[in-house]
Amino acid sequence: MQKRERKLAAIMLTDIVGFSRKMGANEEAALRMLERHNTLLSAIIKDYQGQILKFMGDAILAEFNSVVEAVRCALAIQSELKRVNQTLPEEEKIVIRIGLHVGDVVVAGGDIFGDGVNIAARIQPLAEPGGINITSTVYNQIKNIPGINAVSLGERQLKNIKDPVEILKVPVDNDGALAGEDRRGFSRKTAALLAVAGLLAALGYSGWRHSRISSLPQNLPPVARNTSTGMETPRPAQELPPAAPLPPTAPPTKTSAAGPSKTIAPAKQPDAAEYARQAQTFLRDKNFADAVRTLDKAAALDPGNADIFLKRGEALLESGKLDEALKDMSHAIALRPENPLPYRHRANIQRTKGHTSKALADYEKACGMGDRYSCRMLSKLKGR
């Protein structure tokens, strides 16, 4: 029986905006971007005492023992990416969304489960590109820490989460929010890792402008929240940073909680299930390009849905995009390892690519779950 550990943790989920589209447009540039992204975020997360639990394609799942460090880490990541992007060509700019939640999680078999993870995954795609979303649970633990400004976006009913969750936006465009904190040589560690990855040469930088990177918030402007939420009374006006306007696409809120800082979305957008239904029609008509584009939208809205990645992987496979299909099948397996279909598809891809031993392992896994096709292929390959 697997050993299980239950604990309270701050969970961070990041995801690159439009990565699948960039892979389709210029695979080489997208992979360079992904390498820079992984190197930079790994260094910053480590510097804030965070631990990366897994890389999921262009997404990163990390945990922190400190909620304050998790939020400061998110601010540091977005600030540094904004600075780095100024030197990069458009196709290699790194724009991510970040979701943060603190909650009960269960660690078992090298993986992590629970509402702490699920809620972070649900609020992350609701952030604006280059933005940070947190839950009120996170805010309640940081609201008395000077320097972190938050604006309520209202409550949302998230998929498979019983109670509505209040979501807050943490503005990242305040230059004063990233000054005056010694991060134990953050810039030197980051620069060393990026040098190993060849990033400094690619960017044409010298020394990563040490005076800006090595500092993060200690004595920042105080917390500000909309008084209409009833959760916080603002400090004196002279201590507050300039209010960050809400994006026009902010999620709709309860009418009873409407206030000046909450913006109602102008029109209801399709949800992930609707996009998945549209994609099914495209798949039936063998219109694989439109199926992939529609499933990209579904995955952005519901990144924890294994079926979406399975379907997108099938569409990519039919389009002959084996590497992208392989990535989606692996993601579907990570999200729902008890389903034999992605193992079967991944085995077919590995066999096509000439990786017989990997194909055998996946066929064997799927066969053990009762997939007859995989059992036949297993016998065929072993009988050679």
C-alpha positions as CSV (number, residue, x, y, z in Angstrom):
1,M,0.0,0.0,0.0
2,Q,1.3,3.4,-1.0
3,K,2.4,5.7,1.9
4,R,0.3,8.8,2.0
5,E,1.2,12.2,3.6
6,R,-1.4,14.8,4.2
7,K,-0.3,18.4,4.8
8,L,-1.2,22.1,4.3
9,A,0.8,23.7,1.5
10,A,0.8,26.8,-0.7
11,I,0.4,25.5,-4.3
12,M,1.6,27.4,-7.4
13,L,0.6,26.5,-10.9
14,T,2.1,28.3,-13.9
15,D,1.4,27.9,-17.6
16,I,2.8,29.5,-20.7
17,V,0.2,31.5,-22.7
18,G,-0.2,30.2,-26.3
19,F,2.5,27.6,-26.1
20,S,0.8,25.1,-28.4
21,R,0.3,27.9,-31.0
22,K,3.9,28.8,-30.8
23,M,5.0,25.2,-31.2
24,G,2.9,25.0,-34.4
25,A,4.3,28.2,-35.8
26,N,8.0,27.7,-34.9
27,E,8.9,24.6,-33.0
28,E,12.6,25.4,-32.6
29,A,11.9,28.9,-31.2
30,A,9.2,27.5,-28.9
31,L,11.6,24.9,-27.5
32,R,14.3,27.5,-26.8
33,M,11.6,29.6,-25.0
34,L,10.6,26.6,-22.9
35,E,14.2,25.9,-21.9
36,R,14.7,29.5,-20.8
37,H,11.3,29.4,-19.0
38,N,12.2,26.2,-17.1
39,T,15.7,27.4,-16.2
40,L,14.6,30.8,-14.9
41,L,11.5,29.6,-13.0
42,S,13.5,26.8,-11.4
43,A,16.0,29.2,-10.0
44,I,13.5,31.7,-8.7
45,I,11.3,29.0,-7.1
46,K,14.3,27.5,-5.4
47,D,15.4,30.9,-4.1
48,Y,12.0,31.4,-2.4
49,Q,12.2,28.0,-0.6
50,G,9.8,26.4,-3.1
51,Q,9.9,22.9,-4.5
52,I,9.0,22.0,-8.0
53,L,6.8,18.9,-7.9
54,K,6.5,18.3,-11.6
55,F,7.1,19.8,-15.0
56,M,3.9,19.3,-17.2
57,G,5.0,20.3,-20.6
58,D,4.9,24.1,-20.5
59,A,3.3,24.1,-17.0
60,I,5.0,23.9,-13.6
61,L,3.5,22.7,-10.3
62,A,5.3,23.8,-7.2
63,E,4.7,23.9,-3.5
64,F,5.8,26.3,-0.7
65,N,5.7,26.0,3.1
66,S,5.2,29.8,3.3
67,V,2.3,31.5,1.7
68,V,4.2,34.9,1.8
69,E,7.2,33.4,0.0
70,A,4.9,31.8,-2.6
71,V,3.3,35.2,-3.4
72,R,6.6,37.0,-3.4
73,C,8.0,34.3,-5.7
74,A,5.1,34.8,-8.1
75,L,5.8,38.6,-8.2
76,A,9.5,37.9,-8.7
77,I,8.8,35.6,-11.6
78,Q,6.5,38.0,-13.5
79,S,8.8,41.0,-12.9
80,E,11.8,39.1,-14.2
81,L,10.0,37.7,-17.2
82,K,8.8,41.2,-18.1
83,R,12.4,42.4,-18.0
84,V,13.8,39.5,-19.9
85,N,11.1,39.8,-22.6
86,Q,12.3,43.3,-23.5
87,T,15.3,41.7,-25.2
88,L,13.7,38.7,-26.9
89,P,12.1,38.4,-30.4
90,E,8.4,38.2,-30.3
91,E,8.2,34.5,-31.0
92,E,10.4,33.8,-27.9
93,K,8.8,36.1,-25.4
94,I,7.8,34.2,-22.3
95,V,4.3,35.1,-21.0
96,I,2.8,33.0,-18.2
97,R,-0.3,32.9,-16.0
98,I,0.1,32.0,-12.3
99,G,-2.5,30.6,-9.9
100,L,-1.9,30.3,-6.1
101,H,-3.9,28.6,-3.5
102,V,-3.2,27.3,0.0
103,G,-5.0,24.1,1.1
104,D,-5.0,20.5,2.2
105,V,-3.0,18.2,-0.1
106,V,-2.1,14.5,-0.1
107,V,1.3,13.3,-1.3
108,A,1.3,9.7,-2.5
109,G,3.5,7.8,-4.9
110,G,5.6,10.8,-5.9
111,D,2.4,12.8,-6.9
112,I,0.2,15.4,-5.1
113,F,-3.6,15.5,-5.0
114,G,-6.4,17.4,-3.3
115,D,-8.3,20.7,-3.4
116,G,-5.1,22.7,-2.8
117,V,-3.9,21.5,-6.3
118,N,-7.3,21.5,-8.0
119,I,-8.2,25.1,-7.0
120,A,-4.8,26.4,-8.1
121,A,-5.4,24.7,-11.4
122,R,-8.8,26.2,-11.8
123,I,-7.9,29.8,-11.1
124,Q,-4.7,29.9,-13.0
125,P,-6.2,30.1,-16.5
126,L,-8.5,32.8,-15.3
127,A,-5.5,35.1,-14.7
128,E,-4.7,37.7,-17.4
129,P,-1.5,37.0,-19.5
130,G,1.4,38.0,-17.3
131,G,-0.8,38.0,-14.3
132,I,-1.2,36.4,-10.9
133,N,-4.5,35.1,-9.4
134,I,-4.8,34.1,-5.7
135,T,-7.7,32.9,-3.6
136,S,-9.1,34.6,-0.6
137,T,-7.5,31.8,1.5
138,V,-4.1,33.0,0.4
139,Y,-5.1,36.7,0.9
140,N,-6.2,36.1,4.4
141,Q,-2.7,34.9,5.3
142,I,-0.8,37.8,3.6
143,K,-3.2,40.8,4.1
144,N,-1.2,42.1,7.1
145,I,2.2,41.8,5.3
146,P,3.2,45.2,4.0
147,G,3.7,45.3,0.2
148,I,1.3,43.0,-1.5
149,N,-1.6,44.7,-3.2
150,A,-4.7,42.6,-4.1
151,V,-8.0,43.4,-5.9
152,S,-11.0,41.2,-5.6
153,L,-12.5,39.8,-8.8
154,G,-15.4,38.3,-6.9
155,E,-16.5,34.7,-6.4
156,R,-16.5,32.0,-9.0
157,Q,-18.1,28.6,-9.0
158,L,-15.2,26.4,-10.1
159,K,-15.6,23.0,-11.7
160,N,-15.7,20.1,-9.3
161,I,-15.2,22.5,-6.3
162,K,-18.2,22.4,-4.0
163,D,-18.2,26.0,-2.7
164,P,-17.7,29.2,-4.6
165,V,-14.2,30.6,-4.4
166,E,-13.2,34.2,-4.2
167,I,-10.4,35.1,-6.6
168,L,-8.1,38.1,-6.3
169,K,-5.7,39.6,-8.7
170,V,-2.2,40.6,-7.5
171,P,-1.0,43.5,-9.7
172,V,2.5,43.0,-11.0
173,D,3.1,46.4,-12.6
174,N,4.3,48.2,-9.5
175,D,8.0,48.9,-9.8
176,G,8.2,49.8,-6.2
177,A,7.0,46.4,-5.2
178,L,10.3,44.8,-6.1
179,A,12.8,46.9,-4.2
180,G,14.7,46.6,-1.0
181,E,14.9,42.9,-0.3
182,D,18.0,40.8,-0.2
183,R,17.3,37.5,-1.7
184,R,20.5,35.7,-0.7
185,G,22.3,36.1,-4.0
186,F,19.3,35.3,-6.2
187,S,20.8,37.1,-9.3
188,R,24.1,35.2,-9.1
189,K,22.4,31.8,-8.8
190,T,20.0,32.6,-11.6
191,A,22.8,33.9,-13.9
192,A,24.9,30.8,-13.3
193,L,22.0,28.5,-14.2
194,L,21.1,30.6,-17.3
195,A,24.7,30.6,-18.4
196,V,24.7,26.8,-18.3
197,A,21.6,26.8,-20.5
198,G,23.2,29.3,-22.9
199,L,20.7,31.9,-22.1
200,L,22.9,34.8,-21.4
201,A,24.6,34.5,-24.7
202,A,21.3,34.2,-26.5
203,L,20.0,37.3,-24.8
204,G,23.1,39.3,-25.1
205,Y,23.1,40.3,-21.4
206,S,26.0,41.1,-19.1
207,G,25.6,40.3,-15.5
208,W,21.7,40.3,-15.4
209,R,21.7,43.8,-14.1
210,H,22.4,42.7,-10.5
211,S,21.0,45.7,-8.7
212,R,17.5,45.0,-9.9
213,I,17.3,41.2,-9.8
214,S,18.8,40.6,-6.4
215,S,16.0,42.4,-4.6
216,L,12.5,41.5,-3.8
217,P,9.8,42.9,-1.5
218,Q,10.3,43.4,2.3
219,N,9.1,47.0,2.9
220,L,6.5,47.3,0.2
221,P,3.4,49.5,0.0
222,P,0.5,48.1,2.3
223,V,-2.3,45.9,1.3
224,A,-5.3,47.5,-0.5
225,R,-8.6,45.8,-1.1
226,N,-12.0,47.0,-2.2
227,T,-14.0,47.9,0.8
228,S,-17.1,46.5,-0.9
229,T,-15.9,43.0,-0.1
230,G,-16.1,43.8,3.6
231,M,-12.8,42.1,4.2
232,E,-10.2,44.9,4.6
233,T,-10.3,48.7,5.4
234,P,-7.7,50.4,3.3
235,R,-4.7,52.1,5.0
236,P,-4.2,55.9,4.7
237,A,-4.2,57.0,1.0
238,Q,-0.6,58.2,1.1
239,E,0.7,54.7,1.8
240,L,-1.2,53.0,-1.0
241,P,0.3,52.2,-4.5
242,P,-1.7,53.4,-7.5
243,A,-4.8,51.3,-8.0
244,A,-4.4,48.8,-10.9
245,P,-7.5,48.8,-13.1
246,L,-9.3,45.5,-13.6
247,P,-9.0,43.9,-17.0
248,P,-12.1,44.2,-19.2
249,T,-12.5,40.4,-19.2
250,A,-12.6,40.0,-15.4
251,P,-14.9,37.0,-14.4
252,P,-18.5,37.9,-13.5
253,T,-19.2,38.3,-9.8
254,K,-22.3,37.9,-7.6
255,T,-24.6,40.9,-8.2
256,S,-25.0,41.3,-4.4
257,A,-21.2,41.8,-4.1
258,A,-20.8,44.2,-7.0
259,G,-18.6,47.2,-6.3
260,P,-16.5,49.8,-8.2
261,S,-13.5,47.4,-8.6
262,K,-15.5,44.6,-10.1
263,T,-16.1,44.4,-13.8
264,I,-18.9,42.2,-15.3
265,A,-17.7,40.4,-18.4
266,P,-19.6,41.8,-21.4
267,A,-20.6,38.4,-22.8
268,K,-20.6,34.8,-21.6
269,Q,-17.8,32.8,-23.1
270,P,-18.1,29.1,-23.9
271,D,-16.8,26.9,-21.1
272,A,-14.4,24.0,-21.5
273,A,-17.2,21.4,-22.0
274,E,-18.7,23.5,-24.9
275,Y,-15.3,23.8,-26.6
276,A,-14.8,20.0,-26.1
277,R,-18.2,19.4,-27.8
278,Q,-17.3,21.6,-30.7
279,A,-14.0,19.8,-31.1
280,Q,-15.8,16.4,-31.2
281,T,-17.7,17.6,-34.2
282,F,-14.4,18.7,-35.9
283,L,-12.9,15.3,-35.1
284,R,-15.9,13.5,-36.6
285,D,-15.5,15.6,-39.8
286,K,-11.7,14.9,-39.8
287,N,-11.1,18.7,-39.4
288,F,-8.1,18.1,-37.1
289,A,-6.6,21.6,-37.3
290,D,-9.8,23.2,-36.0
291,A,-10.2,20.4,-33.4
292,V,-6.7,21.2,-32.0
293,R,-7.4,24.9,-31.9
294,T,-10.7,24.4,-30.1
295,L,-9.2,22.0,-27.6
296,D,-6.4,24.5,-26.9
297,K,-9.2,26.8,-25.6
298,A,-10.7,23.9,-23.6
299,A,-7.4,23.0,-22.0
300,A,-6.8,26.6,-21.0
301,L,-10.1,26.7,-19.2
302,D,-9.9,23.2,-17.6
303,P,-6.2,22.2,-17.4
304,G,-7.0,19.3,-15.0
305,N,-9.2,17.5,-17.5
306,A,-7.4,14.4,-18.8
307,D,-10.0,13.8,-21.6
308,I,-9.3,17.2,-23.2
309,F,-5.6,16.3,-23.5
310,L,-6.4,12.8,-24.7
311,K,-8.7,14.2,-27.5
312,R,-6.2,16.9,-28.5
313,G,-3.5,14.2,-28.6
314,E,-5.6,12.1,-30.9
315,A,-6.2,15.1,-33.2
316,L,-2.5,15.8,-33.3
317,L,-1.7,12.2,-34.0
318,E,-4.1,12.2,-36.9
319,S,-2.4,15.3,-38.2
320,G,1.0,13.6,-38.1
321,K,2.4,15.8,-35.3
322,L,3.8,12.9,-33.3
323,D,5.9,14.8,-30.8
324,E,3.1,17.1,-29.8
325,A,0.7,14.1,-29.6
326,L,3.2,12.3,-27.4
327,K,3.3,15.3,-25.0
328,D,-0.5,15.4,-24.7
329,M,-0.8,11.6,-24.1
330,S,1.8,11.8,-21.4
331,H,-0.1,14.7,-19.8
332,A,-3.4,12.8,-20.0
333,I,-1.7,9.8,-18.3
334,A,-0.3,12.1,-15.5
335,L,-3.8,13.5,-14.9
336,R,-5.6,10.1,-15.0
337,P,-3.3,7.2,-14.9
338,E,-6.1,4.6,-14.7
339,N,-7.2,5.2,-18.3
340,P,-5.7,2.7,-20.8
341,L,-6.3,4.8,-23.9
342,P,-3.5,7.3,-23.6
343,Y,-1.1,4.5,-22.9
344,R,-2.3,2.7,-26.1
345,H,-1.9,5.9,-28.2
346,R,1.5,6.7,-26.6
347,A,2.7,3.1,-27.4
348,N,1.6,3.5,-31.0
349,I,3.6,6.8,-31.3
350,Q,6.7,5.2,-29.7
351,R,6.4,2.2,-32.1
352,T,6.2,4.6,-35.1
353,K,9.2,6.5,-33.8
354,G,11.1,3.2,-33.5
355,H,11.2,3.2,-29.7
356,T,10.1,-0.5,-29.3
357,S,11.0,-0.9,-25.6
358,K,9.0,2.2,-24.6
359,A,6.1,1.0,-26.8
360,L,6.2,-2.4,-25.1
361,A,6.1,-0.8,-21.6
362,D,3.0,1.2,-22.5
363,Y,1.2,-1.7,-24.3
364,E,1.8,-3.8,-21.2
365,K,0.4,-1.1,-18.9
366,A,-2.7,-0.7,-21.1
367,C,-3.1,-4.5,-21.5
368,G,-3.0,-4.8,-17.7
369,M,-6.0,-2.5,-17.6
370,G,-8.0,-4.7,-20.0
371,D,-7.3,-3.0,-23.3
372,R,-7.5,-5.8,-25.8
373,Y,-5.9,-4.0,-28.7
374,S,-2.8,-3.4,-26.5
375,C,-2.7,-7.0,-25.5
376,R,-2.7,-8.1,-29.2
377,M,0.1,-5.6,-30.0
378,L,2.0,-6.8,-27.0
379,S,1.8,-10.4,-28.2
380,K,2.7,-9.4,-31.7
381,L,5.8,-7.4,-30.7
382,K,7.0,-10.0,-28.2
383,G,6.5,-12.8,-30.8
384,R,8.9,-11.2,-33.3
